[in-house]
Amino acid sequence: MKTIIGAYLIDAPFSALNNRGIDPRASNENEVATKTVNSPEGVRPYVSAQALRYWWRQVLRSKFNWNCSPVEKIKSNQAVTEADPITYDDDDIFGYMSARKVEVEGKKKAENVTVTRVSPLKCSPLIGLPIRVTSDFGVMNRDFEGDPVLYSHQFYSNILKGIFALDLDAAGTFTSINKPGSKNLSDDLVQRCEAEGMVVGDNPKRYAIPVDLKKKRVTDTIAALKYLNGGAMLTLHLTDVTPKVIIISTLNSGNNIFMDVFPHRNYEQGLIDLDALYTVLEDYRDDLLSGVYIGILPGFGTENEKELLQFKAPERVNLTVTSPVKAIEGYIKEISNNGALFEA
């Protein structure tokens, strides 16, 4: 399993990036609460993975001109995409579940034509350090008579961390096995694949898009991190959500070895645990399929981050330390020149 793995930090100094609606426990009945999760160390703000993926997809649509799958609402509580990963870039990378039944002439029961695809792109929520969120009190008193309208909302100052993985073997490759998660293609799409010579393997039979298209989808997905934007309450709490620190590489496995390189409890000893970084690079160096790229924005973090510039990676590990944008660009350039990573 060839996998792009990454971990990153987002600065949220005055933010309310993902909210959960009115807080019934608040003293003000109009208070909008931010999303939080309980941990052994305390309450942490977070951004849901669903929200993050929405931001990511929108950047790919607007900045990289992705052909995104139209969404059809088929029931009051159900919406589906076209479920066509050959035509639509996001159906390939972000996956889908299209649960449908169709009436067949001469049969009493409708035929199940459900197709699903597990997303090759996996990501975690963005989660912050334990804090107490702040309630900001506001008054609406403009151009009307009577008592002003009172309201409040929560926000926080924090650093959010997240991880992601992009399965290079799954991207651009599809199966039509009749079991959940493996029937990626409708019968019509299978016929199209057969007709266009897209078969790349048997037992099970697999189908693949052209390598150049797969490479574009993969590299676009990673490049989109340079332009990541989105979040709630940006009118009052505008936040740049591009990574301020990022670690990215390719591993011959599906586990994300960088998950605990960023401390989980506090950043008093620095944003990056250099001992943990050295250990995982040493332990997994024989499984690395590319160089390791670390990007950090100058001035972000603590004085300890200066030690990263003198950090010596284990032998046989090619490490590059630069800015976040240059790390992403350098990584993309390296993998783009390695055709073996994109073989189906």
N, C-alpha and C positions, 0 to 999 in steps of 0.2 A: 504494500500500500504506500504509494508516494503521496505525501501530504505537505502542503504549505501550512506552517504553524506560525502563529504570531501572538504576541501579548503587547498591550499598550496602556498608556495612561492618558486620561482626558482631564484637563483643568476645568473645574466648575467653581469659580470663585464667588459667584453671586447668582446662583442658578436655581431653576425649578424645571428641570428638563423633562420630567415625566410625572404626571399627576394622576390621582385616583378619584377626583371629584370632591364633593362636599364632605367634610369631616363631621359626622354626627356627634362626636365627642367634644368638639371645640366649643368654647364659650360663645363665639359668634356663629350663628346658624348659617352664615354665608361664607364660611372659611373653606377655601380650596386646599386640600391636603396633597402634599407630594408623596410619591411612592416610597415606602420604607420597608425594610426587612429586619426582623429580630435576629441577633446573633449572640453568642455567649459574651461578646465584649460590649454589646449595646445595640442601639438602633442605628441602622445604616441606610442612607438614601440610595436608591438605585434607579436605573433606566432599564425597562424590560427589553429582552432580546427582540421581541416583536417590534417595538418602537425603533430600536437600533437598525433592524433589517429594513424597516420602512425608509429610514433616512438613507441607508446604503443603496437601496434599489432606486430611490428618487435621483440620487447623484448619477447613477449609471444611466438612467433614462435621459436626464437633462444635459449632462456633461459629456457623456460618451455615446449618445444617440442610440441607446439600446432599443431594440424592437421588443417591447414588453407586451406580455400576453393580456388581451382584454379580459375583464372580469364580468361574469354574468351572474346575476342574482336569480336563482331558480326557485328558492323558497324564502319565506320571511326570515329564516335563520340559517340560510345556506347560500353561499356564493362560490363559484368555481372559475378557474381560468380555462383557457383553451386546452390545456394539458398537451401541448405540442412543443417538446423541447428541441425539435429540429428547427422549427421556424422562429420560436421565441426564445431570446437569450435568457430571460429571467426564469422561464419554466425549467430550463436546463440547470442553472446554478442554484436557484432558490427552492426548487422542488414544488410539488403540488399534491393535492388530493382532490380528484374530480369524481365524486360519488354520484353516479347516475344510473337510471334504469330506463329502458326504452321498450315500447310496445312492439311486439313482433306479430305479424299477421299469422293467424292460425294457432297461436299459443295463448293459453289462459293467463300465464304469468309473464310479467315483464322481464326482459332479459337484463341482467346486471352487466353494465359496461364500465364499471368503475376502473379507473387507472390512477396509480399513485407513483410518486417519485420522492424518495428520501433526498433531502437537499444535500448536495456535495459541500455546501458552505454551512459550517456549524459555527455558532458564536454563543458566548455567554451573555448574561445581562452585564451592564456596567454597574459596579458596586463601589460605594465609597467607604470611608473610614467611619467608625462609630462617632456620632455627634448628636446634638440636640438641634432639630431644625428650628428656624426662626419664623414667628408669625408676624407678618407685616400688616398693619392696620391702615385701611383706606376709607375715604369718604367720597361719595358721588353727590355733588351739590352744584349742578350747573344748569341754568336756564329752566328751572322749574320751581314752583312754590311748595312750601311745606317742609317737613323734616328731611334732612339729608339721608341718603341710603348708605348704610354702613356695610363694609365688607372687609375681608382679610384673606390673605393667602400665605402659604408657607414657602420658604426658600432656604438655601443652604450655601455654605462655602466649603468646598471639598475637592478631593482628587478621586476620580473614578477609574477603576481598572477593569479590563476585560481581556478575554482571549478569543481567538478564532482559529478555525482549521478549514482548509479547502482541499478536499480529496481529489487529487489529480487523476486517479484511475477512474473515478466515477464521473467527473466532468466530461460532458460530450459523449458519454457512452451509456447505452440503454439496453434493457432486457425486456422481454415480454413473457416472463414466467408467471403462471397463474397462481400467485400467492401474494399476500399483502406486502407492499413495498417493492415488489419485483416486477409487477406488471406495469411498466412505465408507458407503454405505447398501446394505442387503440389498434384494432385490426387494420384499419385504413392506413395508419402510419407504418405498421409492419410491412404492408404491401408496398408502400412507397420506398421504404428502406431496401427491400429486396430488389425492387425495380432499379434503384439508383446505385446498387452495388455497395451498400453501406455495411454489409456483414463483415465482422472482424474476428469472429470466434464461434466455436461450437461448444456444446455441453458445459454451460448453457449457451445458446446462441446469443451473440451480442451484436449491437449495431453502433456505429460511431459516425459522428459528423467529421468533415475534413479537418485535418490537423491545424491548418491556419486559422480556422474559425474557432476551434477549441482554444488555441493559444490566445487569440484575441479576447475571448470571454474570460479566461483566467487572469490575464494581465490587466484587463480593464477592471476586474473586481478588486484587485490589489491596489491599482492606481487610484481608484475612487476614494481610498482612505485619505489621500492628500486634500480632498475637497469635501470631506464629510461635513454635513450641516443638517440642522434640524433641532427639534426640541419644543417644549411647551413654553408659554409665557415669554416668548422672545421679545415682545414689545417692551416689557419691563425688565427682562433679565437676559438680554442678548449675550450669548455665550458661543465662543468658537470651540466646536467639538472635534476639531482635527486632533490627532494624537500629538501630544507634547513629548512623549517618550514611546518608542516602539522597538520591539525585538522581533525579527522575522527570519525564517530559514525554511529549509525543506528537509523532511525526515522520512526515512523508510519505515514508517509506522504511523499509527493513527493517534498516538497520545501526544498531548501538548506539554513538552518538557519545560516550557517557560512559565507555567502557571504560577509557581511559587517564587519566582525570581523577584517579583515585586512584593514587599512585605504586606501582610494582611492586617496587622494590628495598628501600626503607626509607621511614619516615615522619619522618625527621629534619627535613625542611623543612615538615612539616605533613601532615595527612591528605588534603588536597585541593590539587592543583596548580592554583593560580588562573590561571596563564598558560595552561595547557592548557584550563581551563574557558572562559576568555574566547575563546580561539581557536576552539574547536568551536562555541560559541554564535554567534560572528560568522560563521563559515563556513557554518553551517546555519540561520541565522535565518529565511531565506525558506522553509525546509521545516518549521519548527515549526508545529504545529497547535494548540498550547495554550501556556499559561505553563510556565515551568520552576520546579519546586519543589525546594528543598534543605532537608532536615531534619537538624539536628545536635543531639545531646544536650549541654547545657551541662556543661562540665568534662571532656568526653571529647576526647582528643587532646592537642595541644601548644598553646603560646602563639600559634602562627601561625594557629590557627583563628579568633582574634579578628579577623583581617584580613578574614575572610569577611563580617562584619557591615558593613564599609565597602566591600565589593566592588561595583563599578558594572558592570552588564551592558551589552553593546553596545546601540546604539539599536535600537528595535523588538523587543526581547526583554523580556518581562514576567517578572521573577525575584522569587520569594518565598523568603526565608530564615527558617526557624522551627524548631520541634522536629520530630523524625521523625514523630510521630503527627499533628501539625497539618499537616505537609507532605502526608502521605497523604490526610488528610481534605479539605484544601483542593483537592488535585488531583482527587479524586473528585467534589467539588462542582462544579468547573468543567466537567469532561467530561460530567457528568450533564445539564448544561444546554445541551449542544451536540449536538443530534440528528443533525447531519450525520456525526458520528464513528461512529454506530451504523447508518447506512444500509447495507443489503446490497449 
